[in-house]
Amino acid sequence: MQLETRNKAEIPLYYHSNQNRIFFKSQAKVKIIAKGRRFGLTKGDANYVMEKMMEGVSPVLWVDTVNTNIDRYVERYFMSFLSKLPTHLWKWRQQKKELSLFNSRLDMRSADRPENIEGFAYRLIILNEAGIILKGEYLWENTIKPMAMDFDPDMIVGGTPKGKNLFHDLKVKAQDDKDPRYKNWEFFHFTSFDNPYIPREKIQEVANDMPEHVRKQEIYAEFLEDSASVFRNVDNCMGSAKAGPSPGKSYFAGLDLAKHVDFTVLTILDEDGNQIYFTRLNKLDWPYQKRLIIDVIRNYEAMLIMDSTGIGDPIYDDLVNEGLSVEGFKFTNASKKQLIECLMISVEQEKIKLLDEPVQTNEIKIFGFELTPSGLMKYCAPEGKHDDCVISLALANWGRENLLTGDIEWV
């Protein structure tokens, strides 16, 4: 689609056929889109927002997961277009997360603090990553719905499903052809295969390498009963209690070391899979952390499995020199995949019991994955979140599953 700027320069904005169905073929006021990864919805949203702003639609609201995602989308999707325009026609205020284009304004906000979005009205609202930001009701019920009273805005609510949360409820409403309240709503469903710019064989290669429930959710955009993260059945694994060492028992410790702003986490499982020790350290000098780790491992006579990649190498040597039983784990995408999928099986089959540690429980429940630009699946925490507790637990579990039998092999 060609847009004409005030200096008559023609700037192209492109949409693939399925994006075109959403943004231009449908006349619905509220569009609910469930889509597989890499479908191209965010790029389409960005193009559509800029197009509507150039037509004079203002103000516009874009809500996303975290501010770092917003900065990334502006850099990748908006700037490639804006940089072709005369600089006096637009202005991006990164700190305020506000874009001016001609006489129109776009506010881009993180869903972390929805109360900070309240108090304004908009003519177009974009809710990106709806499967994540609509896990609870507050953003929709308390923040977005009251905004609709002023201008009856168009809304585009889309993302990859993350279980049957509020995003699923909106999908059901959009499919209700009997309730007059939703007569101007429409539901769209697209898989990753519906992006014509990614070779089908590449998507299939990635899909074949995923656990089935992950594939259904992330590639085929299905709303599953128990799929808020890659770990299912977490609540049924709760119920362990902290305990000291017992004579004759074997113990396995997982250590994830702090990097930059992360936390050092030490977890211990007994041979039966009960988590009986957990500690999380931050902003403590290494000599203090080292003394604590040595004392705890010696107390339980535990086998320690630790990240020995990068920053871990000299610390691994320190702990070995202290006479501890230590196995180093070198992280690669392949070895991390094995590590996480081992923990996934243990959780799903209730082979471990977890302490009621809220930080750990939250990390496990939100832990997921992303598809890299090259098409690889990478297990990770959501943008802006930590995974230290998950990795520490996974290392301890890996040791228990493999070292008990002597069948351990690092990839």
N, C-alpha and C positions, 0 to 999 in steps of 0.2 A: 504494500500500500504506500502510495506516495503522499508525503505531507509537504505543504508549501510554507516556508517561513516568511517572515516579513520582508526579507531581502530577496524573495522569490527563488531562493535555493531549494532544490528538491532533495529531500532526505528520505531514504527508503526505510520502512519498518516492515519486517517480514514475519509471517505466521505460517506454520504448517497447517494442513487441512483440518486436523482435529482441534488445534487452537482456534482456527477460524470458526468452527462450529460453536465453540463456547462464546467467543467475544462478539461475533457479528451475525451468525445465523439465528441465535436464540434471542428472543425478545423478553425473556424473564427478568424480573427485577432482582431476584435473589437466585444465584447460581451456586449449587453445591457440587463440588468436583472431587471424587475419589480417584486417585491416579497412582500408578506405579512409579517407582523411582526413575528418574531421568526422562520422564515424559516431556518435560519442557514447560510446565505450568508457570514457574517463577519467571522465566524469560518472557513468556507470553503476557503475564501480568504486568511486567515492567514496560513492555512495548505499549500495551493497552493504556496504562496509566499516563504515559507521556503523550499518547495520541489524544486522549480525552482532555488533558491539561491544555494542549495546543488548541483544542476546540473551545476552551473557555470554562470547562468543568472545574469548579473549585468551591471549597477546599476538598482535598482528597486525603484519606487516612489509609496507611499501610501498617498492619500489625504483624510482627514476626516473633521468632523465638527469643533471640538475644541481639544486642546491639552489634556484636561482631559479625553476625550474619547480615545485618542491614548494611554495614560498611562494605562487606564483600559483594553483595548484590548491586549496590550503587556502583562500585568500581567495575564490575564485570558486565552488567547489563545496562545501566543507565549511562555511564560515561562514554561507552562506545558510540552512543547516539549523540549525547550532549556535546561531546568534543568537536563534532562536525558543525555545530551551530555557532554563530557569533556570540562571544562571551557576554555581551550586554543583555542577551535574551534570557539568560539563566544564571542561577547561583545556588550552589550546594553548601549549606552550613552544617559541617560534619558534627560539631559538638551538639548542636540543637537537633540534628537529624531532620532538617527542613530543606526542601527543594522548592525554589521559585522557577517557574518556566512561563515566559510571557507574564501575564497577570494572574496566573494560577499558582496555588500553593499545595504542596504535598507534605504532610506530617508523617514521619516514619517512626514507629514506637515499638518498644519491646513489650512482650506480654508478661514479663517478670513482675511488673508493678502496674497492673491494669488500672488501679485507682488514679495513677498519674495521667491517664488518657482522658479521664472524665471531664465534663464541663464544656465540651465543644460539640458542634454539629458538623456533619459532612455530607457531601452530595454523592460521593463514591467511596466505598469502604472495601479494602482488600484484607482478607485474613489468610495469611500464608502459613504453611505447615499446620493446618487446622487439626490434624490428628494429634499434635503435640500441645498446641496452645489452648485447645478446647477439652483438655482432660477434666477440668473442673468447670463449674457453671458460672463462676463469678464474671469472667471476661464477657461472656455472651449476655447473661441476664442483667448484670449491674452496670456494665460499661457500654456495650454495643447497642443493645435494644433501645435504651433511652435516647440514643443519638438519632434513631429513625423517626422520632416525633417531629422534628423540624422540617427536614427536606425530603423525606421518604427516599432515602438514598438507594442507588444500585449497590448490591453487595456481591462480591465474588469470594466464596469460602472454599478453599481447596487444600488438599494435601494427601499424603499417604496415610491410610488408616492405622491407628494404634490401639486396637481393641474397640469394644463397643462402648465408647464414651459419648460425650455430648455431640461430637462430630457425627457419630452414627445416628443420634436422635434427629439431627437436622436433615440427614439423608432420608430418614423415614418420612419426615414431614414433607420434604420436597417430592416424594413419590406418592403422597396422598392426594388423589384426584377428586376426593369427595368433600374435604374440608375447605370452605371458601377462603379461609385465612391464608392458605398456601397456593392459591390459584395462580399466582405470579412467581412461583418457585419452580425450578427445574433441577433435576439431578443428572449428572454426567458421570460415567464410569469409563476409565481408560486404563489399560495396562501399560507396562513399560514398552511392550511391543508396538504400541500405537504412536510412538515417535518415529516417523519415517526416516529421520536422519541418523539413527543408530542401527547398524546391521543386525538383523534378527539373530543371526548365528552368534554374535557377540553377546547379546542379551541371554540367549539360551545357554551359552557356556557359563555365564555367571549364575543363572538360575539353577543349573544342574549341580552347582557346587554348594548350594544352600540347604540347610535343614528344611523339611517340607513346610512347616508352619511359617518360617521366615519367608520362603518363596511365595506362599499364598498371599501373605500380607504385603511384602515389599515389591514384588514383581506384578502380581495379579490384582493388587489393591482390594483384597477381601477384608471385610470386617470380621475378625475372629473373636471368639469369646474370651480367650486368655492370651493376649498378645501385646501387652503394653511394652514388652521388651523381648530380647532374645531368650530370657529366662522365664520359664513357666512353672507354676506350682510353688512359688516362693513362700506363700503364706503357710502351706502345709509342711514346710521345712523348718518353721520356727519352733522354739521350745527347748533349746539347749540351755545350759546353765554354766556359769564360770566354775572352774574346779582346779584344784592343784594336782600335781602329779600323783599317780598311783603306781605302786611297785609292780613291775612286770608288764606294764602297758607301753606301747610304742606311740610316739608323738611326732607330728609333722608340722613344721612351721613354714609359713610363706611370708616373705619380706619384700615389700615394694618400697623402694627408696625415693625420697622426695627429690623432685627435679623442678627448679624454678619456684613456682608458687604452690606446688603440690604438697601432699602430706606423705610422711613415712608411716606405713601401716604394717604391723606385725600381727599375724593370726596364727593360732595353733589349733589343729584338729587332733583328736585321739584316733586310735586305730579303728574305732567303730564309726568314725565320721562325725563325732560331736565336736562342735566348736567350743572350746573351753577357755580360750584366752583371746583377747583383742585389745590392741592399743593403737592410737592414732596420734602422731607427733607432728608439730609444725614449728618452724622458726627456732629450732634448738640446734646448738652446735653439734657437729658430728661426734666429738669425744663423749658428750653426754648421751647421745643416742646409742653410740657404740657400747657404752658401759651397760645401759639398760638392756640392749639386745643380748649381749653376752650373758648377763645374769639370768635373764628369762630362759634362754635356750639351755643353759647349763642346769637350771632348776628342773626343767622337764626332760633333760637329756634327749632333746628333740633333734630330728634331722631337719636342717634348714635348707629350704629351696628359695633362692633369691635371684632377682634380676641382676645379671652381671654384665649388662650391655652398657657401654659408654661410662657414665658416672659410676656405675656399680663395680667396675673392674678393680680399682684399688681398695675399695671397701670390702669386696669379696676376699681379696688377699689378706686384709687386716683380720677378718673373722676366721679364715683358715689358719692363720698364724697363731690365733688364740686357742687352737686345738679343737674347734667346733667341727661337727660333721656338716659340711656345706656342699650343696649341689648348685652350680651356677646355671642360670637359664638365659640363653642368648635369644633376645626377641627379634624375630623377623615376622613378616606378615603370615607366613606359613606356620611358624611355631606358635604364634599367638592364636591363630585359628584353632590349632589342636588343643591348646591350653583352655580356651574359652569353651569349646565344644565338649571337652571332658567335664567341665563344671556344669554345662547345660544338662548333660545326661545325668549327672549326680543329683542335681536339683529336681529335674523332672521325675526321676525314679525314687526320690526321697532317700537317697543314700547318705545324705548329710543332714545334720540338725544345726540350726543357726542360733546364735545369740540374738536377743532383742536389742540390737544397736541401731537406732533410727537412721544414722548417717549411712551405715552399711546397707540397711534394707532399702533405702531410697536409691542408692547407687546401683544396686542389683536390679531394681525394678525399672529404672530408666535407661539402663545400659542397652545399647543397640549396635548399629553398624551404619556405614555409609558406603556408597559406591564411588570409587575414585574415578577421575576423568579417563583413566585407561581401562576402566571396567572391572577392576579388582574389588572384591568385597573386603572391607576393613572393619573389624570389630572395634568399637570405641564408645566413649561416653558422648552424650549430646554436646553440641558446641557450648563451651563455657562451663561445663560441669566436670567433676572429677571421677576417676575410675580406680583410685588407689586401693579402696577397700575390695573392689571386685578382683583386681589383679593379685592382691595379697591372698585372698581366699582361694583363688584359682591355683596359685602356686602351691599352697598347702594341700589342696585337694589332689593336684597332679602328683605330688609326692606320695600321698596316701594310696592313690590308685595304682601307682607304678612301682614305687620303692618297696612296698610290702611284698610284691611278687618278684622283685628284681628285674622287672621288665620295663626298663626306662630307656628311652632313646630320644635325644634332642634332635629336632629338625633344623 
